[in-house]
C-alpha cells in the first residue's frame, strides 16, 4: 500500500511538472530556480544515505567506481553549483558535470531498479533533476543540449536594451524616410506609428518583468510587431544605419525569445 501511494504521488508530480514546463512563454525566476535547487539537494542527500550500502558500481562505460567517493564528489559538485548559482544565476561547468553524473547513476539504477533498496529515493531525486534540467533549457540524457539560462539581471538588461533599441530604430527609420523624397506623408506616418508601437511593446515587457508579472501575451505582441516592422523595412530600403539598428534589435529579440522558449 505504501509503495502504491508513493507511485501515485510521483505520477501526480510528474504530470504537474509536465504541464508547467510544456507551456511556452514560461520562465522561472532566479528565486524559483533556487527553490528547485534546494529541493534537489535534499533528495540527493536522501538517495546518498539510502545508497551507502553499495560499495562499488560499474558505469555504462565499464568503469568501476567506489560509491562512497563517487557520491561525495557528486555532493561537492552540487554544492559548488548551488553556490555559483546563488551569485550569478547562470549555468556553469559544475551543472554540466552534475547532469553527466546523474545520467551515469540513472544508468546504474535502470539496470538495477531497486539497488540497495534506494529505488524510490532515486526516482524522487531524478524527478527533481529533470525539473532542474528543464529550468536550464535542457533535459537529462546523453543527447541533451547544453544547459542555457540568463539570470534575472541579465534578462532585465536585455529588455532595457530592447526598449532603447526600439526607440532608436524608430528615430532612424523616421529620419531616413524623411530624406527619401519618393515617399509620401502617409507612408512615413504609418512607419512612425508601427515603430512607435514596437517601442511601447518593449516598454510593456520591461514593466511587467520589473513587476514580476506574467508577460506571455505581451511577448507575443512584441514578436508580432517585430514581423510588422520587418515587412516595412523589407519594402523600403532605408540605408545601412537603419539596417544595422534593426539587426541589433533583432538579435536581442531572438535572445529574449529563446529565454522564454518561443521561436522568433
N, C-alpha and C positions, 0 to 999 in steps of 0.2 A: 504493500500500500504506500509506504514511504517513497519507494522508487517511482511509482506511478505519479505521485504528487510532484516529485522533482521534475519528471519528464514533462508534465503538463505545464508547470511553471516555466520551464525552459522554452517550450513551444510558444507560449504567450509572449515571452520576452523577445524571442526571435521575430515573431510576427510584428510586434510593436516597432522593433528596430528597423525592419524592412520597410515599413510604412514611412518612418521618419527619413531614412536615407534615400529612398527611391524618389522622394519629392524634389523636383528641380527647384532651384532658387533657394534652397535651404543651406545655410552656412552656420556652423556652430561658432559661437564667440570663444575668445580665449578662456574665459571662465568656465564655459560649458565643456570645453576640451579638458581643462584641468580636472573637472569632476570625473570625467571618464578615466583619466589617467589615475586618479586616486582609487576608483573602483577596481581598475585593472591591477593596480599594485596590490590591493588586498586579496584578490583572487589568485594572484601569482604566489603570494605568501602561503595561502591555504593549500595550493597544489604542491608547493615545495615541501610543506610539512607532511602531506599525505604520501608523497613520492619518496620520502627519505629511506624507506625500507629497501628500495632498489639501489644496488651498489654500482652497477655499470649498465650502459645501454649502447647499442650499435646504431649509428645514424644511417640514413639512406645511402650515404656514400661509402658505407662499410667501415667507418672509423669507430672504434670502441672508446668510450669516454667514461671517466669517473663521474658519477651522478652528483656527488656532494660538491665537487669543484665546478662542475658544469652549471648546476643551479645557483651556486654562489656567484659565478660570472654573470649569469642571467640577471640576478638581482642587482648586481653592481651596474650593469648596462642600463637597467630600468631606472635606477636611482640617478645616474648621470643624465639620462634623457629627461627625466622629470625636472631636475634642477635646471637644465638648459632651457626647457620649455617655459618654466616659470619666469625666466629672464627675457626670453626672446620671442616665444610663441610660434616658432617655426620648426620644421623637421631638421634633423641633423644625422650624422653618421651613426650615432647610437640608436636612433629609431630604425635605420636600415638593418643594423645588426640584430636588434630586438625582433624585428619581423622575420629575419632569416632564421634565427634560433627557434622562434615559435613554430615555424614551418618544420624544422627538424624534429622538434618534440612531438608535433602533431603526427608526423610520420611514424614515430615510435608508438604513440598511443593508438593510431589507426591499426597498426599491426597487432597491438596488444591492448584492446579497448578498455580493460579494467586492470591495467598493470598496478600491482601493489594496492588494489582497491581504490585507486585515485581517479577512476574514470569520470565520476561526477564532478570532482574538483577541476579536472582538466576541461571538461565541456563548459563549465561556468567561466573558466579563465579564457578559453578560446572564444567564447561568445563576446567577452569584453574586448579581447584583442581585435576581433573583427570590427567592433564599433570604433575602436581606436584607429585602425587602418582606414576605415571609411571617412573618419574625420580629417584624414590627410589625403583624401582623394585616391585611395588605393584599396587593395584587398589583400588577404592572405593568399599564399600560393606562389609557386616558383616563377610563374609567368606574369606576376603582378607588375604594374607600372610603378616607377619610383614615387615615393610619397611627396606631396607638394602642399604647401599652405602658406598664405600670407598671414602675418599677425594682424590683430585689430589696428595697431598703429600704422602698419604698412598700408593696409587697405584704406584707412582714413586718408592718409597722404595721397594715395592714388585717386580717391574720389575728389579731393581738393584740387588735384592737378587736372582732372577731367572737367571740373567746374570752370577753372580758369582757362583751360584749353579750349573749351566750347565757346567761351566768351571771346577769346582771341580769334578763333576761327570765324565767328560771326562778323567781327570787325574787319578781318582781312577779306572776307567774301564781299562785304558791302563796299569797301574801298575799291576792290578790283572791278566790281560791276559798274561802279560809277565812272570809272575810267574807260569802260568799253562803250563807245558811242552807238554800237549796234543794238544795245539792249534798251527796251522801253521801261518806263517807270513802273508799270505793273509787275514786270518780271523781277525788277530789283526789290520791290516791296515784298513780293512773295518769298524771295530768297531770304530777305531780312527776317520775315516772320518765321520761316522754318528754322533758321539758325537760332533765333531767339527762343523758340520752343525747345530746342535741344539744350540750350543753356539752362532754362528753367527746369527741365527734367533732371539735369545733372545736379542742380541745387536741391531738388526734392530728394534725390538719392542721399546726398550728404546729410541733409537734415534728419532723415529717417534713421540713418546709420548712427548719427550722434545721439539720437533719442532712444537707441536700442529697440527700434520697432521693425516689424517685417517690411520688406521692400520689394517683394517679388513682382507685384503688378507694376510698380514704378520702374523697376529694372526692365521689364518687358516693354514698357512705353518708351524708355530711353533707347533701347535697341531698335525698336521700330522707327523711331525718329532718326536714328543713325542711317537707316536704309533710305529714308526720305532725302536726307541731305546728300547721301552718296549718289542718288539718282540725279539730284540737282547739279552736283559737281561733274558728273559724267556728261551731262547735257551741255554744260558751259565750261570751256577751258579757261581757267582764271589765273593761270601762271604758277610759277614754282613756289612762291610764298604761301599761297593758299594750299597747294598740294602738300607741301612739307608740314603745314599745321594740321591738315586733315590726316596725314599718315601718323602723326604723333597722337592725335585723339583716337584714331582707330586702333593703334597698338595698345593704348591704355584701356580702351573699351574691351578688347579681347582678353586682357589680363583680368579685368573685373568679372567678365562673364565666366571665365574658367574657374574663378574662385567660387562662383555660385553654381557651377556645373551646368551652365547653359551655353549652347552653341551660339556664337555670334556671327 
